[in-house]
Amino acid sequence: MSFGDILVAKGLASPDDIVRALDHQKANGGRIGESLVALGVVTQEQVTQVIGEVPPAPRSVEDTGIDPVFLLQLMLKGMFLERMEVPSQLAEALKLSAGIINKLLQDAKDRKLVETLGAAVGGGGAIPEMRHALTKAGREWTQEAIENSQYFGPAPVSLEAWQDRILRQRVTNETISRQRLEQAFEGLVMPERFLMRLGPAINSGNPMLIYGPAGNGKTTVAEIIGKIFENVIYVPYCVEIGGEVMKVFDPTIHRSIEGSSGVDTTTGVRVGPLDRRWVPCYRPLVITGGELTLDMLDLKFNPIAKFYEAPLHVKALNGTFLIDDFGRQMAKPEQILNRWIVPLNSKVDYLSLHSGKSVKIPFDEIVIFSTNMHPNDLMDPAFQRRISYKLETLEPPEDLYKKVFKMMAAKQGLELPESIYQQVIDSIRTVEAPLAYFQPKFIVEQVLASCKFEGIKPQFTPQNTEDALSNLFIQSTKSKHMGVMRSD
């Protein structure tokens, strides 16, 4: 975990700043933070704040917050399953310091579970390490541990440490200004009033409902909300709960900031001993749609490997959880809403292990319900009261619609003649279909595809525009022109 990567991810420094600081550090010594302060890139207060946010590395087995026997079993699994022999391999796999690994190895030797084989052959001037192997008793002891759980990987953090970390990095710790909101939505045409209502909703950290006709940017708005935050949060690889392991970090969801500075910071740039069991990440955005079922909101137990996978909304903690196309899930809307009553109301959730044990966790995330159905058809007034912000995306007025159309055409190098624009408007009005923000992009893509097929320069023509409109709407056989149509 590099201090330079953290500063770049938080927007406090640029990759060029890190390069300059490295040169300054080589010439003057000290830590990278001191060099950045000396160069005027950041203030000492900013450096102190960033350091204070980072989980400090445990200096002893006791500091990990995990049962020493659990850690011993985990280490021996690496020796048994992955044929690891030297402390550096085990330290990297478990994300623990060499000192802690050596303490665990000594404990294993005292228990007659591990024996020393001799020095490993090093290269490139590396300091030789002692090789270790399991004894017969060690193999038997480890096989018994594997029968209870096959998990091997980074050592877990304690439940208490995880709970505390969730509260320390709340979404509401970060304030989204009007300027940042406008920058995030730059290039997206939308009513000013909608943006002004959206800002307070984001800063509240409370659930919101975005509803309105299909094709007017509900999903796009929700995705921008999820990516607007700049704070770096720390996500554990896994958490230990009553002797069980729950995996939390998911590389398909959590965007690690490692390498964000684009600078080789393997030497001289570290801020100090950091707990590598935590992954520095951007705030997560989890999107689920029609595939969402109730069991996806519960802990997943692997009966073969015998450890847990955190549910989707847990992986979204300290970030954004979007339920897209709400009302079209396999589970009924009221079932999903009933599952969320307690988390949305009390900001806590409960996870149940297969043993029957239940644990409480802070529920800190922005939950967004996005739907093209009317809210009254999805939830009763009692639940509507639990959703603090309700934002409707309306049919765009024609002036905004025309602006979007021209922008979409210009992005593809097309000029939108007034006659073509009027052709589109007349066709839509003829069939009494509503205007929608997605339509211009759809028509432009159709026109480009038609021109490519014909082998001509990209351009609007009455015929390829008519063809695009035919694909935009369902055509009725009763109509002489476009018939009775429905926007998809």
C-alpha positions, 0 to 999 in steps of 0.5 A: 500500500503506497502513500503516493497512491493514496494521495493521488487517489484522494486528489491531493497530489498528481503522479508528477508531484510524486515523482518530484517528491521521490527525487527530493526524498533521494536528495534530502532523506526523510519520508515521502510526506515530508518531501511533499510538504517541503515542495508545497504539494500538501500541508502537514495537516493533510499528511497527518489526516491521511496517515490517521485514516490508514489502518496501522499494522499490528505489531504482534499476534495479539494486535491482530485481534484474531485468535493465535490458534486461528492464525497458526492454522491459517499459516499451516494451511499455506504450508500444506496446500501451497507448499510454502516454506519460507517466512516471506512467502507466508507473510505475503500470503497472509498480509502479516509482518515477518515478525508475526510470521516468525512468532507463529513459526516458533509457536509451531516448532514448540508444538512439534508441528513444524521443523526447520530444513535449512537455508533457502538458496537466495539470489540477487543478494537477497538475505537467505531465509530458513526453510520450514516444513510440516512434521507428521503431527503438523500434517495431521493437525493441518488436515483437521483444520482444513476439514473445518475450513479450506480458506487460505489467504489474507488473514482476517480482521476482527468483527469489531475492527470492521464495525469500527472501520465502517463507522469511521469512513461513513459516506456522509463524511464526504460533502459533495459541493455544487461545483463537484456535482456540476463537474460530474454531470458535465456533458449530460443535459438535464434540468437545473432543478433536478441537479439542485434537488440531487445534491442534498439527497447525495449528502444526506446519505439517505435512500432515494427513489429515482422514477420516471419514464424509461429512457430518461437517464435514471440509471446514468444518474445513479451510476454517476452518484456512485462514482462522484466520491473521492475519499479512499476507504479501506475494505478488509479481504475478509472478516473473522466472525466467531471462528468463521471467515467471511470474504468481503473484498471483491475485485469485481466490485472494489476498485483498488487504488494500488498503482493509481499514481502510475509511479514505481513506489516500491522503495522509499515512499511508504508512509510507515507500517500499514495493515495489509489486511485492508485494501485501499479502495474507491467507494464501491458502486454495486448495481443489481437489476432484475436478477436480484433475489432475496437470498442474494441479500443473505450470507453465502456459505460454501458448504465445500470450502466452508467459509462465507461470501459477503452479500452484495449490499455488504460489499457496497458498505460505505458506497452506493447500492443501486437496485435498478429496474425496481419492481421487475425482480424475481422477488416481489417488491414488498418482499425486498422492501420488507427486507430493507425496512430495518437497515434503512430505518435504523442504519444497522443490518443483521447477518445470520450464520448457518449455525444460527448466530446473528451479528449486527453491522453498521449499515452505511451506504446510499441505497437507490431505487430506480424504476419506471413504474409509479411508486404507488404501484410498488410501495405503500405510504408507510414505506415511501416515508422511509425513502427521504428523497424521491426524484422524478425524471420527466420527459424532456422539454423540446428545447433540451431534447434538441440540445441533446440531439445536436450534442449526440450528433456532433460527438459522432461528427454529424451535422443535424439538419433542421429538416431531419430534426423536424422529421423526427419530432413530427414522427414522434408526435404523430404516434403520440409517443413521449420524448426521451433522452435516450432517443437521439443517441439511438437514432444517431447510432442507427444512422451510422450503422446504415451509412456504414452498410451503404459505404457512404460518408456518415450523414443523416438522410430522410431514408436512414432517419425513417429506418431508425425511427422504425427501429425505435418504435414498434410498428402497427400493421394498421398504420399507414406511416408508423402506426401506434407505437410504444417507446421501449 
